[in-house]
Amino acid sequence: MKEYKVESLIYYSKFTADKKHILKSSSKDIQAKLDEYSKEGWRLASTDVETFGVGMYFYLYFERDLK
């Protein structure tokens, strides 16, 4: 049997000359979440991204065996 967990991260666009500012900041945060969850035995099962206006919503879906 498995248990599941979802983590959502939201990033908003801002006025900047750097077109990749969301990519840069989200990569650091997502890596931190991956490290945090993997220490607790979670495995990344799936991801999803949605845009809404000036925001980007990243969803990380984790799973692990029930203890």
ZAGUSE-427192 format. One record per atom (N, C-alpha, C): residue number from 1; residue in one letter; atom name; x, y, z. Coordinates in steps of 0.2 Angstrom, whole numbers, plus 5000, padded with zeros to 4 digits. Layout:
<sites>
(site NUM; 'a'; 'CA'; (X; Y; Z))
...
</sites>
This chain:
<sites>
(site 1; 'm'; 'N'; (5004; 4994; 5000))
(site 1; 'm'; 'CA'; (5000; 5000; 5000))
(site 1; 'm'; 'C'; (5004; 5006; 5000))
(site 2; 'k'; 'N'; (5002; 5011; 4997))
(site 2; 'k'; 'CA'; (5006; 5018; 4996))
(site 2; 'k'; 'C'; (5002; 5023; 4999))
(site 3; 'e'; 'N'; (5006; 5029; 5001))
(site 3; 'e'; 'CA'; (5002; 5035; 5003))
(site 3; 'e'; 'C'; (5005; 5040; 4998))
(site 4; 'y'; 'N'; (5001; 5045; 4998))
(site 4; 'y'; 'CA'; (5003; 5051; 4993))
(site 4; 'y'; 'C'; (5002; 5057; 4996))
(site 5; 'k'; 'N'; (5006; 5062; 4993))
(site 5; 'k'; 'CA'; (5006; 5069; 4995))
(site 5; 'k'; 'C'; (5007; 5074; 4990))
(site 6; 'v'; 'N'; (5004; 5079; 4990))
(site 6; 'v'; 'CA'; (5005; 5084; 4984))
(site 6; 'v'; 'C'; (5008; 5091; 4988))
(site 7; 'e'; 'N'; (5013; 5094; 4984))
(site 7; 'e'; 'CA'; (5016; 5100; 4986))
(site 7; 'e'; 'C'; (5015; 5105; 4981))
(site 8; 's'; 'N'; (5012; 5111; 4982))
(site 8; 's'; 'CA'; (5011; 5116; 4977))
(site 8; 's'; 'C'; (5015; 5122; 4978))
(site 9; 'l'; 'N'; (5018; 5124; 4973))
(site 9; 'l'; 'CA'; (5023; 5130; 4974))
(site 9; 'l'; 'C'; (5020; 5135; 4968))
(site 10; 'i'; 'N'; (5019; 5142; 4970))
(site 10; 'i'; 'CA'; (5017; 5147; 4966))
(site 10; 'i'; 'C'; (5022; 5152; 4965))
(site 11; 'y'; 'N'; (5023; 5154; 4959))
(site 11; 'y'; 'CA'; (5028; 5159; 4957))
(site 11; 'y'; 'C'; (5024; 5165; 4953))
(site 12; 'y'; 'N'; (5025; 5171; 4954))
(site 12; 'y'; 'CA'; (5022; 5176; 4950))
(site 12; 'y'; 'C'; (5027; 5180; 4946))
(site 13; 's'; 'N'; (5025; 5181; 4940))
(site 13; 's'; 'CA'; (5030; 5185; 4935))
(site 13; 's'; 'C'; (5031; 5192; 4938))
(site 14; 'k'; 'N'; (5036; 5195; 4936))
(site 14; 'k'; 'CA'; (5038; 5202; 4938))
(site 14; 'k'; 'C'; (5041; 5206; 4933))
(site 15; 'f'; 'N'; (5041; 5212; 4933))
(site 15; 'f'; 'CA'; (5044; 5216; 4928))
(site 15; 'f'; 'C'; (5052; 5215; 4929))
(site 16; 't'; 'N'; (5055; 5212; 4924))
(site 16; 't'; 'CA'; (5062; 5212; 4924))
(site 16; 't'; 'C'; (5065; 5210; 4917))
(site 17; 'a'; 'N'; (5071; 5212; 4916))
(site 17; 'a'; 'CA'; (5074; 5210; 4909))
(site 17; 'a'; 'C'; (5076; 5203; 4908))
(site 18; 'd'; 'N'; (5076; 5199; 4914))
(site 18; 'd'; 'CA'; (5077; 5192; 4914))
(site 18; 'd'; 'C'; (5071; 5188; 4913))
(site 19; 'k'; 'N'; (5071; 5185; 4907))
(site 19; 'k'; 'CA'; (5065; 5181; 4905))
(site 19; 'k'; 'C'; (5064; 5175; 4908))
(site 20; 'k'; 'N'; (5070; 5172; 4911))
(site 20; 'k'; 'CA'; (5070; 5166; 4915))
(site 20; 'k'; 'C'; (5070; 5166; 4922))
(site 21; 'h'; 'N'; (5067; 5172; 4925))
(site 21; 'h'; 'CA'; (5068; 5173; 4932))
(site 21; 'h'; 'C'; (5063; 5168; 4936))
(site 22; 'i'; 'N'; (5058; 5166; 4933))
(site 22; 'i'; 'CA'; (5053; 5161; 4936))
(site 22; 'i'; 'C'; (5057; 5154; 4936))
(site 23; 'l'; 'N'; (5060; 5152; 4931))
(site 23; 'l'; 'CA'; (5064; 5146; 4930))
(site 23; 'l'; 'C'; (5069; 5146; 4935))
(site 24; 'k'; 'N'; (5073; 5151; 4936))
(site 24; 'k'; 'CA'; (5079; 5151; 4940))
(site 24; 'k'; 'C'; (5077; 5150; 4948))
(site 25; 's'; 'N'; (5072; 5154; 4950))
(site 25; 's'; 'CA'; (5069; 5154; 4957))
(site 25; 's'; 'C'; (5066; 5148; 4958))
(site 26; 's'; 'N'; (5062; 5145; 4954))
(site 26; 's'; 'CA'; (5058; 5139; 4955))
(site 26; 's'; 'C'; (5063; 5133; 4955))
(site 27; 's'; 'N'; (5068; 5133; 4951))
(site 27; 's'; 'CA'; (5072; 5127; 4951))
(site 27; 's'; 'C'; (5075; 5126; 4958))
(site 28; 'k'; 'N'; (5078; 5131; 4961))
(site 28; 'k'; 'CA'; (5081; 5131; 4968))
(site 28; 'k'; 'C'; (5076; 5128; 4973))
(site 29; 'd'; 'N'; (5070; 5131; 4973))
(site 29; 'd'; 'CA'; (5065; 5129; 4978))
(site 29; 'd'; 'C'; (5062; 5122; 4977))
(site 30; 'i'; 'N'; (5061; 5120; 4970))
(site 30; 'i'; 'CA'; (5059; 5113; 4969))
(site 30; 'i'; 'C'; (5065; 5108; 4971))
(site 31; 'q'; 'N'; (5071; 5110; 4970))
(site 31; 'q'; 'CA'; (5076; 5105; 4972))
(site 31; 'q'; 'C'; (5076; 5105; 4980))
(site 32; 'a'; 'N'; (5075; 5110; 4983))
(site 32; 'a'; 'CA'; (5075; 5110; 4990))
(site 32; 'a'; 'C'; (5069; 5105; 4993))
(site 33; 'k'; 'N'; (5063; 5106; 4989))
(site 33; 'k'; 'CA'; (5058; 5102; 4991))
(site 33; 'k'; 'C'; (5059; 5094; 4990))
(site 34; 'l'; 'N'; (5062; 5093; 4984))
(site 34; 'l'; 'CA'; (5064; 5086; 4982))
(site 34; 'l'; 'C'; (5069; 5083; 4988))
(site 35; 'd'; 'N'; (5074; 5087; 4990))
(site 35; 'd'; 'CA'; (5079; 5085; 4995))
(site 35; 'd'; 'C'; (5075; 5084; 5002))
(site 36; 'e'; 'N'; (5071; 5088; 5003))
(site 36; 'e'; 'CA'; (5067; 5088; 5010))
(site 36; 'e'; 'C'; (5063; 5081; 5010))
(site 37; 'y'; 'N'; (5059; 5080; 5005))
(site 37; 'y'; 'CA'; (5054; 5075; 5004))
(site 37; 'y'; 'C'; (5058; 5068; 5004))
(site 38; 's'; 'N'; (5063; 5068; 5000))
(site 38; 's'; 'CA'; (5067; 5062; 4999))
(site 38; 's'; 'C'; (5070; 5059; 5006))
(site 39; 'k'; 'N'; (5072; 5064; 5010))
(site 39; 'k'; 'CA'; (5075; 5062; 5017))
(site 39; 'k'; 'C'; (5069; 5058; 5021))
(site 40; 'e'; 'N'; (5063; 5060; 5019))
(site 40; 'e'; 'CA'; (5058; 5057; 5023))
(site 40; 'e'; 'C'; (5055; 5050; 5020))
(site 41; 'g'; 'N'; (5058; 5048; 5014))
(site 41; 'g'; 'CA'; (5056; 5042; 5011))
(site 41; 'g'; 'C'; (5051; 5043; 5005))
(site 42; 'w'; 'N'; (5050; 5049; 5003))
(site 42; 'w'; 'CA'; (5045; 5051; 4998))
(site 42; 'w'; 'C'; (5049; 5050; 4991))
(site 43; 'r'; 'N'; (5045; 5048; 4986))
(site 43; 'r'; 'CA'; (5048; 5048; 4979))
(site 43; 'r'; 'C'; (5043; 5052; 4975))
(site 44; 'l'; 'N'; (5047; 5056; 4970))
(site 44; 'l'; 'CA'; (5043; 5060; 4966))
(site 44; 'l'; 'C'; (5039; 5056; 4961))
(site 45; 'a'; 'N'; (5033; 5056; 4961))
(site 45; 'a'; 'CA'; (5029; 5052; 4956))
(site 45; 'a'; 'C'; (5027; 5055; 4950))
(site 46; 's'; 'N'; (5025; 5062; 4950))
(site 46; 's'; 'CA'; (5023; 5065; 4945))
(site 46; 's'; 'C'; (5023; 5073; 4946))
(site 47; 't'; 'N'; (5023; 5077; 4941))
(site 47; 't'; 'CA'; (5023; 5084; 4941))
(site 47; 't'; 'C'; (5018; 5087; 4937))
(site 48; 'd'; 'N'; (5016; 5093; 4938))
(site 48; 'd'; 'CA'; (5011; 5097; 4934))
(site 48; 'd'; 'C'; (5012; 5104; 4934))
(site 49; 'v'; 'N'; (5011; 5108; 4929))
(site 49; 'v'; 'CA'; (5012; 5115; 4930))
(site 49; 'v'; 'C'; (5006; 5119; 4926))
(site 50; 'e'; 'N'; (5003; 5124; 4929))
(site 50; 'e'; 'CA'; (4997; 5127; 4927))
(site 50; 'e'; 'C'; (4999; 5135; 4927))
(site 51; 't'; 'N'; (4997; 5139; 4922))
(site 51; 't'; 'CA'; (4998; 5146; 4922))
(site 51; 't'; 'C'; (4991; 5149; 4923))
(site 52; 'f'; 'N'; (4991; 5154; 4927))
(site 52; 'f'; 'CA'; (4985; 5158; 4928))
(site 52; 'f'; 'C'; (4987; 5165; 4929))
(site 53; 'g'; 'N'; (4985; 5169; 4924))
(site 53; 'g'; 'CA'; (4987; 5176; 4924))
(site 53; 'g'; 'C'; (4994; 5177; 4924))
(site 54; 'v'; 'N'; (4997; 5180; 4929))
(site 54; 'v'; 'CA'; (5004; 5181; 4930))
(site 54; 'v'; 'C'; (5007; 5176; 4934))
(site 55; 'g'; 'N'; (5003; 5171; 4936))
(site 55; 'g'; 'CA'; (5006; 5166; 4941))
(site 55; 'g'; 'C'; (5007; 5159; 4937))
(site 56; 'm'; 'N'; (5012; 5156; 4940))
(site 56; 'm'; 'CA'; (5013; 5149; 4938))
(site 56; 'm'; 'C'; (5013; 5144; 4944))
(site 57; 'y'; 'N'; (5009; 5139; 4943))
(site 57; 'y'; 'CA'; (5008; 5135; 4949))
(site 57; 'y'; 'C'; (5011; 5128; 4947))
(site 58; 'f'; 'N'; (5016; 5126; 4951))
(site 58; 'f'; 'CA'; (5019; 5120; 4951))
(site 58; 'f'; 'C'; (5017; 5115; 4956))
(site 59; 'y'; 'N'; (5015; 5109; 4954))
(site 59; 'y'; 'CA'; (5012; 5104; 4958))
(site 59; 'y'; 'C'; (5017; 5098; 4958))
(site 60; 'l'; 'N'; (5020; 5096; 4964))
(site 60; 'l'; 'CA'; (5024; 5090; 4964))
(site 60; 'l'; 'C'; (5020; 5084; 4968))
(site 61; 'y'; 'N'; (5020; 5079; 4965))
(site 61; 'y'; 'CA'; (5016; 5073; 4968))
(site 61; 'y'; 'C'; (5021; 5068; 4970))
(site 62; 'f'; 'N'; (5020; 5066; 4977))
(site 62; 'f'; 'CA'; (5025; 5062; 4980))
(site 62; 'f'; 'C'; (5021; 5055; 4982))
(site 63; 'e'; 'N'; (5025; 5050; 4982))
(site 63; 'e'; 'CA'; (5022; 5044; 4985))
(site 63; 'e'; 'C'; (5028; 5040; 4989))
(site 64; 'r'; 'N'; (5025; 5036; 4994))
(site 64; 'r'; 'CA'; (5030; 5031; 4997))
(site 64; 'r'; 'C'; (5026; 5026; 5000))
(site 65; 'd'; 'N'; (5029; 5020; 5002))
(site 65; 'd'; 'CA'; (5026; 5015; 5005))
(site 65; 'd'; 'C'; (5024; 5016; 5012))
(site 66; 'l'; 'N'; (5018; 5014; 5014))
(site 66; 'l'; 'CA'; (5015; 5015; 5020))
(site 66; 'l'; 'C'; (5020; 5012; 5025))
(site 67; 'k'; 'N'; (5021; 5015; 5031))
(site 67; 'k'; 'CA'; (5025; 5012; 5036))
(site 67; 'k'; 'C'; (5022; 5008; 5041))
</sites>
